[in-house]
Amino acid sequence: MTNTIEIFGKDQKEIEKKIHSIENGLIPIAIEDNQLAPQWTEKANLEERMEFYNVPGLSIAYINNFEVEWSKTFGIRDARTTDIVSLDTLFESGSTAKSFTALAALQSVAKNLLNLDENVNDKLKAWKIPESDLTKEEKVTLERLLSHTAGINRPDSMFGSEPGSILTIDHILSGEKPALNDPVKVEFVPGSSHQYSNLGYIIIEKLLTDIYGKSFVDLMKEIILEPLSMKRSTFEYPEGELGKRTIVPHDQNGDAQETGIMRGAAAHGGLLTTPVELGQFVVELMKGYNGNSKILSQETVKQMLTPVLPLDPAKFFGFTGQALGMFLIEKDDNLFFTHPGTNMPGAVCFMAGSPSASQGLIVMSNAIKAELLHLEILHGIATIFDWPFWQKD
């Protein structure tokens, strides 16, 4: 089985050494007292750990000095076949898609089409967020939706639809058949607390399609994907020829499953992309933060990557702050931004970039147990390249 590698950096021999050290320098993760415990004195091989976690396929892109330095693929797209993962294979990004939705919303703010602090019901057309005593004084605003502080329910019923049905975003928001999820409701006073909500981002999708009068697929292509030269990436549902280029999700046993991407709404988790193209997104944010992007304004990127509220890293996977469509990890003068993604039943994405360190990492996989494998890769890279986070103190 021959997978593919592409080196964009100039010093090919040195980069090949880096890749070899990463493939053989993973830090195994153990579970101790219900906590993740990196085994710092051990080193592990990537392909062996893929087998251990029942991960058929994986792809990595590494960012160094504000560019995607290299990318390499491993394994197969579908465990039932010998179809290898290539650099063109599309992965499900899961909730990493929220960062793209957030950037589209902030680009719309820059165009004066939206305002972060206005009541979004003032811009929504046919469908509105249900008002209640909780929204009499404090309103659901775009900033609160982007930062998961709007009081919107999760929903706990999860998402689903009746078999053979055609699902629309209005069905999902209203919780009406054929949708099987709870309807949108405000559960606490907007701005008073933090609660991660997929429905909050589906509201943003409705808001954007209302103000642009275009499908979400088309407006994301126009506002984000085309300007960033993400030519393979799309928010389309993976079927037909597109489906043949997209990974097949795999469960905990490594068995192939149907896609976890939902029809009817895509803003919260519907992006299909490659690690290289996701790396282009990260690089542009890193450059924009430092005022060096030709595409994104520094004001917009700073707005996106400024913490709205602090988070307890012990409760939020090491995250120290909630920003707009992004989580932050800050220590001294170092900043990493990230938004992991998981689509049940079996697709995982890790994305991180640092404007201060000029480095970043994208790992995308087609199996649910890859969540731990991604952490092993991350901790290995942090150790090898002396990243200021994710290494032993």
C-alpha positions as CSV (number, residue, x, y, z in Angstrom):
1,M,0.0,0.0,0.0
2,T,1.6,3.3,-1.1
3,N,0.2,6.5,0.3
4,T,1.3,10.0,-0.8
5,I,3.5,12.7,0.5
6,E,4.0,16.3,-0.6
7,I,6.8,18.6,0.6
8,F,6.3,22.3,0.0
9,G,9.3,23.5,2.1
10,K,12.7,24.1,0.5
11,D,14.9,21.8,2.6
12,Q,13.6,18.4,1.5
13,K,16.1,16.2,3.4
14,E,15.6,18.1,6.7
15,I,11.8,17.9,6.3
16,E,12.0,14.2,5.6
17,K,13.9,13.8,8.9
18,K,11.1,15.7,10.6
19,I,8.4,13.5,9.1
20,H,10.3,10.4,10.2
21,S,10.7,11.7,13.7
22,I,7.0,12.4,14.0
23,E,6.0,9.0,12.6
24,N,8.1,7.3,15.3
25,G,7.8,9.9,18.1
26,L,4.2,9.7,19.2
27,I,3.6,10.0,22.9
28,P,1.1,7.2,24.0
29,I,-1.9,8.3,26.0
30,A,-3.1,6.2,29.0
31,I,-6.3,6.8,31.0
32,E,-5.5,7.2,34.7
33,D,-8.2,8.1,37.3
34,N,-10.5,9.1,34.3
35,Q,-7.8,11.6,33.2
36,L,-5.7,11.5,30.0
37,A,-2.1,10.7,31.0
38,P,0.6,11.1,28.3
39,Q,3.4,8.5,28.8
40,W,6.3,10.9,28.3
41,T,9.1,8.4,28.6
42,E,7.7,6.2,25.8
43,K,7.7,6.7,22.0
44,A,5.3,5.0,19.6
45,N,5.0,4.4,15.8
46,L,2.1,6.0,13.9
47,E,1.0,3.1,11.8
48,E,1.1,0.7,14.8
49,R,-1.1,3.2,16.8
50,M,-3.5,3.5,13.9
51,E,-3.9,-0.3,14.1
52,F,-4.3,-0.1,17.9
53,Y,-7.1,2.5,17.7
54,N,-8.8,0.8,14.6
55,V,-8.1,3.9,12.5
56,P,-8.1,2.9,8.8
57,G,-7.0,6.2,7.3
58,L,-5.3,9.5,8.4
59,S,-3.8,12.5,6.8
60,I,-1.4,15.2,8.4
61,A,-0.4,18.6,7.3
62,Y,2.3,20.5,9.2
63,I,2.7,24.3,9.3
64,N,6.0,25.9,9.8
65,N,7.1,29.6,9.4
66,F,3.6,30.6,8.2
67,E,3.3,28.0,5.4
68,V,2.1,24.4,5.0
69,E,5.5,22.8,5.0
70,W,4.5,19.2,4.2
71,S,1.6,16.8,4.1
72,K,1.4,13.0,4.2
73,T,-1.4,10.4,4.1
74,F,-1.7,7.0,5.7
75,G,-4.0,4.0,5.3
76,I,-7.2,3.6,3.4
77,R,-10.3,5.6,2.8
78,D,-12.8,2.7,3.3
79,A,-11.8,-0.4,5.4
80,R,-13.9,-2.5,3.0
81,T,-11.6,-1.6,0.1
82,T,-8.0,-1.0,-0.8
83,D,-8.8,2.6,-1.8
84,I,-5.8,4.5,-0.2
85,V,-6.1,7.9,1.3
86,S,-4.5,10.4,-1.1
87,L,-3.8,14.2,-0.8
88,D,-7.1,14.7,-2.7
89,T,-9.2,12.7,-0.3
90,L,-11.8,14.8,1.5
91,F,-12.3,14.4,5.2
92,E,-15.3,15.4,7.4
93,S,-14.1,18.4,9.5
94,G,-16.9,18.0,12.2
95,S,-17.2,21.1,14.4
96,T,-14.0,22.6,13.0
97,A,-16.5,23.9,10.4
98,K,-17.8,26.3,13.0
99,S,-14.6,28.4,12.6
100,F,-15.4,28.9,8.9
101,T,-19.0,29.9,9.8
102,A,-17.6,32.3,12.3
103,L,-15.2,33.9,9.8
104,A,-18.0,34.3,7.3
105,A,-20.1,36.0,9.9
106,L,-17.3,38.3,10.9
107,Q,-16.6,39.1,7.2
108,S,-20.3,40.1,7.0
109,V,-19.8,42.4,10.1
110,A,-16.9,44.0,8.3
111,K,-19.2,44.7,5.3
112,N,-21.8,46.3,7.7
113,L,-24.3,43.6,6.8
114,L,-24.4,42.4,10.4
115,N,-23.6,43.8,13.8
116,L,-22.2,41.6,16.6
117,D,-24.3,43.3,19.3
118,E,-27.7,43.5,17.6
119,N,-30.7,41.2,18.3
120,V,-30.4,38.6,15.5
121,N,-34.2,38.4,15.4
122,D,-34.1,41.8,13.8
123,K,-32.3,40.3,10.8
124,L,-33.9,36.9,10.6
125,K,-36.8,36.8,8.2
126,A,-39.5,34.1,8.2
127,W,-38.1,32.1,11.2
128,K,-37.3,33.8,14.5
129,I,-35.8,32.6,17.8
130,P,-38.7,32.1,20.2
131,E,-38.9,35.0,22.7
132,S,-39.5,34.3,26.4
133,D,-39.1,36.0,29.8
134,L,-35.4,35.1,29.5
135,T,-35.0,37.3,26.4
136,K,-37.0,40.4,27.7
137,E,-33.9,42.4,28.6
138,E,-30.9,40.4,27.2
139,K,-31.1,39.4,23.6
140,V,-29.6,36.7,21.5
141,T,-26.8,38.5,19.6
142,L,-24.4,37.3,16.9
143,E,-21.4,37.6,19.3
144,R,-23.3,35.4,21.8
145,L,-24.1,32.8,19.2
146,L,-20.5,32.7,18.0
147,S,-19.2,32.3,21.6
148,H,-21.8,29.8,22.8
149,T,-23.2,32.3,25.4
150,A,-26.6,33.0,23.8
151,G,-28.5,30.5,26.0
152,I,-29.4,28.2,23.1
153,N,-30.1,24.6,23.8
154,R,-27.7,21.9,22.6
155,P,-30.1,19.9,21.9
156,D,-29.9,16.8,24.2
157,S,-32.1,14.8,21.8
158,M,-29.3,15.0,19.2
159,F,-30.0,15.3,15.5
160,G,-31.8,12.9,13.2
161,S,-34.6,12.6,10.7
162,E,-37.2,10.2,9.6
163,P,-35.9,7.6,7.1
164,G,-36.3,8.7,3.5
165,S,-37.3,12.2,4.4
166,I,-36.1,15.5,2.9
167,L,-34.8,17.6,5.8
168,T,-34.6,21.4,5.7
169,I,-33.0,23.9,8.1
170,D,-36.5,25.2,9.1
171,H,-37.4,21.6,10.2
172,I,-34.3,21.5,12.3
173,L,-34.7,24.9,13.9
174,S,-38.4,24.3,14.6
175,G,-37.9,20.7,15.7
176,E,-40.7,19.7,13.4
177,K,-41.0,16.4,11.5
178,P,-39.2,15.0,9.6
179,A,-36.5,16.4,12.0
180,L,-36.2,14.4,15.3
181,N,-34.4,17.0,17.3
182,D,-35.7,19.4,20.0
183,P,-36.7,22.8,18.7
184,V,-34.5,25.9,19.3
185,K,-35.2,27.5,22.7
186,V,-33.4,29.9,25.0
187,E,-32.5,28.0,28.2
188,F,-30.9,30.8,30.2
189,V,-30.5,34.6,30.0
190,P,-28.3,35.4,27.0
191,G,-24.8,36.4,28.0
192,S,-25.1,34.9,31.5
193,S,-23.4,31.5,31.0
194,H,-21.5,29.3,28.5
195,Q,-23.1,26.3,26.8
196,Y,-21.8,24.8,23.6
197,S,-24.6,24.5,21.0
198,N,-24.7,23.2,17.5
199,L,-28.1,24.8,17.1
200,G,-26.6,28.2,17.8
201,Y,-24.5,27.8,14.7
202,I,-27.4,26.5,12.7
203,I,-29.1,29.8,13.6
204,I,-26.1,31.6,12.2
205,E,-26.5,29.7,9.0
206,K,-30.1,30.8,8.8
207,L,-29.0,34.4,9.5
208,L,-26.4,34.4,6.7
209,T,-28.7,32.8,4.1
210,D,-31.4,35.3,5.0
211,I,-29.1,38.4,4.5
212,Y,-27.3,37.1,1.4
213,G,-30.3,35.4,-0.3
214,K,-28.1,32.5,-1.3
215,S,-27.6,28.9,-0.2
216,F,-25.1,28.3,2.5
217,V,-23.0,26.2,0.1
218,D,-22.7,29.0,-2.4
219,L,-22.1,31.9,0.1
220,M,-19.4,29.9,1.9
221,K,-17.7,29.2,-1.4
222,E,-17.9,32.9,-2.3
223,I,-16.9,34.4,1.1
224,I,-14.3,31.9,2.4
225,L,-13.4,29.0,0.2
226,E,-12.6,30.7,-3.1
227,P,-10.6,33.7,-1.5
228,L,-8.5,31.2,0.4
229,S,-7.9,29.0,-2.7
230,M,-9.6,26.0,-1.1
231,K,-10.6,24.6,-4.4
232,R,-11.4,21.0,-3.3
233,S,-13.3,22.1,-0.1
234,T,-17.1,22.3,0.1
235,F,-20.1,22.4,2.4
236,E,-22.0,20.2,0.0
237,Y,-23.5,16.9,1.2
238,P,-21.1,14.0,0.2
239,E,-23.0,12.0,-2.3
240,G,-22.5,10.9,-5.9
241,E,-19.0,11.7,-7.3
242,L,-18.3,13.9,-4.3
243,G,-19.0,11.0,-2.0
244,K,-16.5,8.8,-3.8
245,R,-13.7,11.3,-3.0
246,T,-14.7,11.6,0.6
247,I,-13.6,9.3,3.5
248,V,-16.0,6.7,4.9
249,P,-16.5,7.0,8.7
250,H,-15.6,4.0,10.9
251,D,-16.8,3.1,14.4
252,Q,-14.9,2.0,17.5
253,N,-14.3,-1.4,16.0
254,G,-13.0,0.1,12.7
255,D,-16.2,-1.0,10.8
256,A,-17.4,1.3,8.0
257,Q,-20.5,3.4,8.6
258,E,-22.7,5.9,6.9
259,T,-21.6,9.6,6.9
260,G,-22.4,11.6,10.0
261,I,-23.0,14.8,8.1
262,M,-26.5,16.1,8.4
263,R,-28.7,17.1,5.5
264,G,-30.5,20.4,5.8
265,A,-27.8,22.3,7.8
266,A,-24.0,22.5,7.5
267,A,-22.7,25.5,9.4
268,H,-22.0,23.5,12.6
269,G,-20.2,20.5,11.0
270,G,-20.6,20.1,7.3
271,L,-17.3,21.1,5.8
272,L,-15.5,18.6,3.6
273,T,-11.8,19.5,3.2
274,T,-8.2,18.2,3.1
275,P,-5.5,18.8,5.7
276,V,-3.6,21.0,3.2
277,E,-6.5,23.2,2.5
278,L,-7.5,23.4,6.1
279,G,-3.8,24.4,6.7
280,Q,-4.3,27.2,4.2
281,F,-7.1,28.5,6.4
282,V,-5.0,28.3,9.5
283,V,-2.0,30.0,7.8
284,E,-4.2,32.9,6.7
285,L,-5.5,33.4,10.2
286,M,-2.0,33.3,11.6
287,K,-0.9,35.9,9.0
288,G,-4.0,38.0,9.5
289,Y,-3.4,38.1,13.3
290,N,0.0,39.6,12.7
291,G,-1.3,42.0,10.0
292,N,0.3,40.2,7.1
293,S,-2.6,38.7,5.2
294,K,-3.6,39.9,1.8
295,I,-7.0,38.4,2.2
296,L,-8.1,38.9,5.8
297,S,-8.0,42.2,7.7
298,Q,-6.1,42.2,11.0
299,E,-9.2,43.8,12.7
300,T,-11.4,40.8,11.7
301,V,-8.9,38.2,12.7
302,K,-8.1,39.9,16.0
303,Q,-11.9,40.1,16.6
304,M,-12.2,36.4,16.0
305,L,-9.2,35.4,18.2
306,T,-9.8,37.6,21.2
307,P,-11.2,35.8,24.2
308,V,-14.9,36.6,25.0
309,L,-14.7,34.7,28.3
310,P,-12.1,32.6,30.1
311,L,-12.4,28.8,30.4
312,D,-11.1,26.5,33.0
313,P,-8.5,24.3,31.2
314,A,-9.2,21.5,33.6
315,K,-12.8,21.3,32.4
316,F,-12.3,22.4,28.8
317,F,-9.6,20.1,27.4
318,G,-6.8,22.6,28.1
319,F,-8.6,25.5,26.5
320,T,-8.1,28.8,28.4
321,G,-10.5,31.0,26.5
322,Q,-13.6,31.0,24.3
323,A,-13.3,33.3,21.3
324,L,-15.6,33.7,18.3
325,G,-15.8,30.4,16.6
326,M,-12.5,29.3,18.1
327,F,-11.0,28.1,21.3
328,L,-7.8,29.6,22.6
329,I,-4.8,28.3,24.6
330,E,-2.7,31.1,26.0
331,K,0.4,30.9,28.2
332,D,2.7,33.9,28.8
333,D,3.1,35.5,25.3
334,N,2.2,32.4,23.4
335,L,-1.1,31.8,21.7
336,F,-2.6,28.8,20.0
337,F,-6.1,28.8,18.4
338,T,-7.9,25.6,17.8
339,H,-11.3,24.0,17.1
340,P,-11.4,20.2,17.2
341,G,-14.1,18.4,15.3
342,T,-15.9,15.1,15.6
343,N,-18.7,13.7,13.5
344,M,-20.4,10.6,14.8
345,P,-20.2,7.7,14.0
346,G,-16.5,8.1,12.9
347,A,-14.7,11.1,11.7
348,V,-12.2,13.3,13.7
349,C,-10.4,16.5,12.9
350,F,-7.7,18.4,14.9
351,M,-6.7,21.9,13.8
352,A,-4.3,24.3,15.6
353,G,-2.2,27.3,14.7
354,S,0.0,29.8,16.5
355,P,0.6,33.3,15.3
356,S,3.3,33.7,17.9
357,A,5.2,30.4,17.1
358,S,4.4,30.5,13.4
359,Q,3.6,26.8,13.5
360,G,0.5,24.7,13.3
361,L,-0.9,21.2,12.8
362,I,-3.8,19.6,11.0
363,V,-4.7,15.9,11.5
364,M,-7.8,14.3,10.0
365,S,-9.0,10.7,10.3
366,N,-11.8,8.5,9.4
367,A,-12.5,6.7,12.7
368,I,-14.0,7.7,16.0
369,K,-11.1,6.4,18.2
370,A,-8.7,8.7,16.3
371,E,-9.4,11.3,19.0
372,L,-6.8,9.8,21.2
373,L,-4.5,9.1,18.4
374,H,-4.5,12.8,17.4
375,L,-3.5,13.7,20.9
376,E,-0.6,11.3,20.7
377,I,0.6,12.9,17.5
378,L,0.1,16.3,19.0
379,H,2.1,15.5,22.2
380,G,4.8,13.9,20.1
381,I,5.2,17.0,17.9
382,A,5.1,19.3,20.9
383,T,8.0,17.3,22.4
384,I,10.0,17.1,19.2
385,F,9.7,20.7,18.2
386,D,9.5,22.3,21.6
387,W,6.1,23.8,21.3
388,P,5.1,25.9,24.3
389,F,2.0,23.7,25.0
390,W,1.2,20.0,25.1
391,Q,4.5,18.9,26.5
392,K,5.7,17.8,29.9
393,D,6.3,20.8,32.2
